[in-house]
Amino acid sequence: MEKYLIIKSILQSSVLSSFQSRSFTFLWISDWFVRVAEQMEFVVLGWFVLIKTESPFILGFYAALRYSGNLLAPIYGIAVDRFDRKIILIFVRSTFVLLILIMLILIATDSLEIWQVFIFTGVSGMGRSLDNITRQAVTPDLVPRDSLINAVAMTSNGRNVAHIIGPLIGGILLSQFEISWSFSAIVMGYTLGAVFVLFVTLPIRTPAGIGMSVRSNLFSTASYISKNDIVFALLLVALLTNITALPLSEGLMPVFAKNVLDTGSSGLGALLSAYAIGGFIGSATIACVPRISQPGRVIILSSFIWHFSLMLFAQSSWFRISLGILVFSGLMQSLTMVTMSITLLAVASPEFRGRVMGVRSLAVYGLPIGLLIAGALANLYGAPFAITMDMLVGMLLTMLIAVKFNRVWRS
């Protein structure tokens, strides 16, 4: 009885308040296993593509395919507002398991080719976008409004822990064993994610957008966003950071590991984990804060510093110094992106929430564009030059957005 009271008092603390919701807890666990599997998959397949092709551009193309579904994000947002969100989560996460099982069979029979990697990555990328939009849309339904900041921060925390553990496990398994062992661990992660989402219970809600055509839904969403300066400005920052800041961690890190820092797959895992450690520190800090004062300024300043720190990383040729820079960069990324997500969920009207988060995911389509641009520049002039140019453009445009939406950032 005493132990139960201690656990209850811990969960009621502001740091873990969102975990008082049983369904949020199961969703968090499911998300965690899926994210671990995704990170292992990125390390294993990213290294496989780079070794097979020796081309940063093709690696960038592979990484871009991981976000192929973001072009359909506004349509996904309509579906998330219109249909049963739990069924969507179950369907998508079960599809992940099926796809990765097929890839494991191809690996076990020594039949995996680059074109097959591209096809499976593109298909899973379609599902990943729908999964992300649905997960973001259900979070406010699972926790009280005063626990929303904590819920978003703890979700980011779980993702960052997964980004620490996943690359390390994937890199170690790949360096010590055959690739099939790595994929067996990936299958396990996706399977556990699909199982735990079954225990999530969502409140009954009235579907939105029923009776409206897809075109009418899209126009009403565009009208809503254009009239809301805060939402519009946040979506611009999201688009910018996906084009300029994220291509390094989401695509070109294997190039830096192999060609710049002269390390192997385990070193790649360490670099990605260092970045995630910084993200974890940032998310944990936000989770302890009951209210974020002037979130606009936090987003702009963190975004600028994030870009600047990644520019420093691009100039480093020392592995340990690079690790330290990545920890700090991950911290700045977390302060930027988590604060942005919290603000979007807080200001978006409930009936438009799924569609707004759909447009937010459409902004992530800037990442494939950024990956292709950075990959092409890296092919021609080297990865350090490509990332340096990305960061300079990112810092400049961040300041332009801050000036254009001056009233928003002061609010």
C-alpha positions in Angstrom: 0.0 0.0 0.0 2.8 2.4 0.9 4.6 1.6 -2.4 1.4 2.3 -4.3 1.0 5.7 -2.6 4.6 6.6 -3.4 4.1 5.7 -7.1 0.8 7.7 -7.2 2.5 10.7 -5.7 5.3 10.5 -8.3 2.8 10.3 -11.2 0.9 13.3 -9.8 4.0 15.5 -9.8 4.2 18.0 -12.6 7.1 16.2 -14.2 5.1 13.0 -14.9 1.5 14.4 -14.7 0.6 13.2 -18.2 1.3 9.5 -17.2 -1.7 9.6 -15.0 -3.6 8.8 -18.2 -3.5 5.1 -18.8 -4.0 5.5 -22.5 -1.4 8.1 -22.9 1.1 5.8 -21.1 0.3 2.9 -23.5 0.6 5.3 -26.5 4.0 6.6 -25.2 5.3 3.0 -24.8 4.1 2.1 -28.3 5.7 5.2 -29.8 8.9 4.4 -28.0 9.3 1.0 -29.5 8.4 2.3 -33.0 10.9 5.1 -32.7 13.7 2.7 -31.6 12.9 0.5 -34.6 13.0 3.4 -36.9 16.3 4.6 -35.7 17.9 1.2 -36.0 16.4 0.9 -39.5 17.9 4.3 -40.5 21.4 3.3 -39.3 21.4 -0.1 -40.9 19.9 0.8 -44.2 21.7 4.2 -44.4 25.0 2.4 -44.0 23.9 -0.3 -46.4 23.1 2.3 -49.1 26.3 4.3 -48.6 28.5 1.2 -48.7 26.8 -0.1 -51.8 26.7 3.1 -53.7 29.5 5.4 -52.3 27.2 8.3 -53.2 26.0 11.0 -50.8 23.3 12.0 -53.3 21.8 8.5 -53.4 22.0 8.4 -49.6 20.1 11.7 -49.6 17.6 10.2 -52.0 17.1 7.2 -49.7 16.6 9.5 -46.7 14.1 11.7 -48.6 12.0 8.6 -49.4 11.5 8.1 -45.6 9.4 11.2 -45.7 7.5 10.5 -49.0 4.1 10.6 -47.2 4.4 14.2 -46.2 3.2 15.4 -49.6 -0.2 13.8 -48.7 -0.2 15.2 -45.2 -3.1 17.6 -45.7 -5.2 14.7 -47.0 -4.1 12.6 -44.1 -5.1 15.4 -41.7 -8.6 15.3 -43.2 -8.7 11.5 -42.6 -7.5 11.9 -39.1 -10.3 14.4 -38.3 -12.9 12.3 -40.0 -12.2 8.6 -39.1 -11.4 6.5 -36.0 -7.9 7.5 -34.9 -7.2 4.3 -33.0 -8.0 2.2 -36.1 -5.6 4.4 -38.1 -2.8 3.8 -35.6 -3.4 0.1 -35.5 -3.5 -0.2 -39.3 -0.3 1.8 -39.8 1.8 0.2 -37.1 0.7 -3.3 -38.3 1.8 -2.3 -41.8 5.2 -1.4 -40.5 5.6 -4.9 -39.1 4.6 -6.5 -42.4 7.0 -4.4 -44.5 10.0 -5.0 -42.3 9.2 -8.8 -42.1 9.4 -8.9 -46.0 12.7 -7.1 -45.9 14.1 -9.5 -43.3 13.1 -12.4 -45.6 15.0 -10.7 -48.5 18.0 -10.2 -46.3 18.0 -13.8 -45.0 17.9 -15.1 -48.6 20.7 -12.6 -49.6 18.3 -11.0 -52.1 18.1 -7.4 -50.9 18.9 -4.9 -53.6 19.1 -1.0 -53.5 15.9 -0.6 -55.6 14.0 -2.8 -53.1 15.3 -0.7 -50.3 13.9 2.4 -52.1 10.5 0.8 -52.7 10.0 -0.3 -49.1 11.3 2.9 -47.7 8.9 4.9 -49.9 5.9 2.8 -48.8 6.8 3.0 -45.1 7.4 6.7 -45.5 3.8 7.0 -46.7 2.6 5.4 -43.5 5.0 7.2 -41.2 3.5 10.6 -42.1 -0.1 9.3 -41.3 1.2 7.8 -38.1 2.8 11.0 -36.9 -0.2 13.2 -37.7 -2.6 10.8 -35.9 -0.3 10.5 -32.8 -0.1 14.3 -32.5 -3.8 14.8 -33.0 -4.8 12.2 -30.3 -2.4 13.5 -27.6 -4.6 16.4 -26.4 -7.6 14.0 -26.2 -5.7 11.7 -23.7 -4.5 14.3 -21.1 -6.1 17.3 -19.4 -5.3 20.7 -20.9 -3.0 21.6 -18.0 -0.9 18.5 -18.7 -0.5 19.2 -22.5 2.9 20.8 -22.2 4.1 17.8 -20.1 2.6 15.3 -22.5 4.2 16.8 -25.6 7.6 17.2 -23.8 7.4 13.6 -22.5 6.6 12.3 -26.0 9.6 14.2 -27.3 11.6 12.8 -24.4 10.7 9.2 -25.3 11.6 9.9 -28.9 15.0 11.3 -27.9 15.7 8.3 -25.6 14.8 6.1 -28.6 17.1 8.1 -30.8 19.9 7.5 -28.2 19.4 3.8 -27.9 18.2 2.9 -31.4 21.3 4.1 -33.3 23.7 2.5 -30.7 22.0 -0.9 -30.9 21.8 -0.7 -34.7 25.4 0.4 -35.1 26.7 -2.2 -32.7 24.7 -5.1 -34.2 25.7 -4.1 -37.7 29.4 -3.9 -36.8 29.5 -7.1 -34.7 26.9 -9.4 -36.5 25.3 -10.0 -39.9 22.7 -7.5 -41.1 19.9 -10.1 -40.5 20.5 -9.8 -36.7 19.9 -6.1 -36.9 16.7 -6.5 -38.8 15.5 -9.1 -36.4 15.8 -6.5 -33.6 13.9 -4.0 -35.9 11.1 -6.4 -36.4 10.8 -6.9 -32.6 10.6 -3.1 -32.1 7.8 -2.6 -34.6 5.9 -5.6 -33.3 5.9 -4.4 -29.7 4.8 -0.9 -31.0 1.8 -2.5 -32.8 0.9 -4.5 -29.7 0.9 -1.7 -27.1 -1.3 0.6 -29.3 -4.1 -1.9 -28.9 -4.5 -0.9 -25.2 -5.0 2.8 -26.0 -8.6 4.0 -25.4 -9.7 7.2 -27.1 -12.7 9.3 -26.0 -15.8 9.4 -28.2 -15.7 12.4 -30.4 -17.8 13.9 -33.3 -15.9 13.5 -36.6 -15.1 16.8 -38.3 -15.3 17.6 -41.9 -18.1 15.1 -42.6 -20.2 16.1 -45.6 -17.4 18.3 -47.0 -15.4 17.4 -50.1 -11.6 17.0 -49.8 -11.3 20.3 -51.8 -13.6 22.1 -49.4 -11.7 20.8 -46.4 -8.4 21.9 -47.9 -9.8 25.4 -48.6 -11.2 25.8 -45.1 -7.9 24.7 -43.6 -6.0 27.1 -45.7 -8.4 29.9 -44.8 -8.1 29.1 -41.1 -4.3 29.1 -41.2 -4.0 32.3 -43.3 -6.2 34.2 -40.7 -4.1 32.9 -37.7 -0.7 34.7 -37.7 0.7 32.5 -34.9 -0.2 29.2 -36.7 1.1 30.6 -40.1 4.4 31.8 -38.6 5.0 28.5 -36.8 4.4 26.5 -39.9 6.9 28.7 -41.8 9.6 28.0 -39.2 8.8 24.3 -39.4 9.2 24.4 -43.2 12.5 26.3 -42.9 14.1 24.0 -40.3 13.2 20.9 -42.3 14.8 22.3 -45.4 18.0 23.6 -43.7 18.7 22.1 -40.3 17.4 18.5 -40.3 19.1 17.1 -43.5 22.3 16.4 -41.4 20.8 14.3 -38.7 18.1 12.7 -40.9 20.3 11.9 -43.9 23.9 13.0 -44.3 25.3 11.9 -40.9 26.6 8.6 -42.4 28.7 10.7 -44.8 30.3 12.6 -42.0 30.9 9.4 -40.0 32.6 7.7 -42.9 34.3 10.4 -45.0 34.9 13.3 -42.6 35.4 11.7 -39.1 36.8 8.4 -40.4 34.7 6.1 -38.2 32.5 3.1 -38.7 28.9 2.1 -38.2 29.3 2.1 -34.4 30.7 5.7 -34.6 27.7 6.7 -36.7 25.5 5.3 -33.9 27.4 7.3 -31.4 27.0 10.6 -33.4 23.3 10.1 -33.7 23.0 9.2 -30.1 24.9 12.3 -29.0 22.4 14.4 -31.0 19.5 12.7 -29.3 21.1 13.1 -25.8 20.9 16.9 -26.3 17.3 16.5 -27.5 16.5 14.5 -24.3 18.0 17.2 -22.1 15.9 19.9 -23.8 12.7 17.9 -23.6 13.3 17.0 -20.0 13.8 20.6 -19.2 10.5 21.6 -20.9 8.7 18.8 -19.1 9.6 20.3 -15.8 8.3 23.8 -16.7 4.5 24.3 -16.1 4.3 27.3 -18.5 6.6 28.6 -21.3 6.9 32.4 -21.2 7.1 34.1 -24.6 7.4 30.8 -26.6 7.9 32.8 -29.9 11.2 34.2 -28.7 12.3 30.7 -27.5 11.5 29.3 -30.9 13.4 32.0 -32.9 16.5 32.2 -30.7 16.8 28.4 -30.4 16.4 28.0 -34.1 19.1 30.5 -34.9 21.6 28.9 -32.4 20.7 25.4 -33.6 21.7 26.4 -37.2 24.9 28.0 -35.9 26.0 25.0 -33.9 25.5 22.7 -36.8 27.6 25.0 -38.9 30.4 24.5 -36.3 29.9 20.7 -36.5 30.4 20.8 -40.3 33.8 22.4 -39.8 35.0 19.9 -37.1 37.2 16.9 -38.1 37.7 15.7 -34.5 35.3 12.9 -33.4 35.0 13.9 -29.7 34.6 17.6 -30.4 31.9 16.7 -32.9 30.1 14.6 -30.3 30.0 17.6 -27.9 28.7 19.9 -30.6 26.0 17.5 -31.5 24.8 17.3 -27.9 24.4 21.1 -27.8 22.7 21.1 -31.3 20.3 18.4 -30.1 19.4 20.6 -27.1 18.6 23.6 -29.4 16.6 21.4 -31.8 14.5 20.2 -28.9 13.8 23.7 -27.6 12.8 24.8 -31.1 10.6 21.9 -32.2 9.0 20.9 -28.9 8.0 24.5 -28.1 6.6 24.8 -31.6 4.5 21.6 -31.2 3.2 22.7 -27.8 2.2 26.1 -29.2 0.5 24.7 -32.3 -1.5 22.2 -30.3 -2.5 24.9 -27.8 -3.6 27.6 -30.3 -5.2 25.4 -33.0 -9.0 25.0 -32.7 -10.0 21.4 -31.8 -12.1 20.9 -34.9 -9.1 21.9 -37.1 -6.4 20.2 -35.0 -5.9 17.2 -37.2 -5.8 19.3 -40.4 -3.4 21.8 -38.9 -1.1 19.0 -37.8 -1.5 17.6 -41.4 -0.2 20.9 -42.8 2.5 20.8 -40.1 3.6 17.4 -41.5 3.4 18.8 -45.0 6.1 21.3 -43.9 8.2 18.2 -43.2 8.2 17.7 -47.0 10.8 20.4 -47.0 13.1 17.7 -45.5 13.2 15.6 -48.6 13.9 18.7 -50.7 16.6 19.7 -48.3 18.1 16.2 -48.3 18.3 16.2 -52.1 19.8 19.7 -52.3 22.3 18.8 -49.5 23.1 15.5 -51.1 23.8 17.1 -54.5 26.0 19.8 -53.0 27.9 17.1 -50.9 28.5 15.1 -54.1 29.9 18.1 -55.9 31.7 20.0 -53.1 31.8 17.8 -50.0 29.5 17.3 -47.0 31.0 20.1 -44.9 30.4 22.7 -47.6 26.8 21.5 -48.1 25.9 21.7 -44.5 27.6 25.1 -44.0 25.6 26.6 -46.8 22.4 25.1 -45.4 23.0 26.6 -42.0 23.9 30.1 -43.4 20.6 30.2 -45.3 18.8 28.9 -42.3 20.1 31.6 -40.0 19.3 34.3 -42.5 15.7 33.2 -43.1 15.1 32.7 -39.4 15.9 36.4 -38.9 13.7 37.4 -41.8 10.7 35.4 -40.4 11.3 37.0 -37.0 11.2 40.5 -38.6 8.1 39.7 -40.8 6.1 38.4 -37.9 7.4 40.7 -35.2 4.1 41.0 -33.4 3.8 37.2 -33.1 7.2 36.7 -31.5 6.5 39.5 -29.0 3.3 37.9 -27.8 
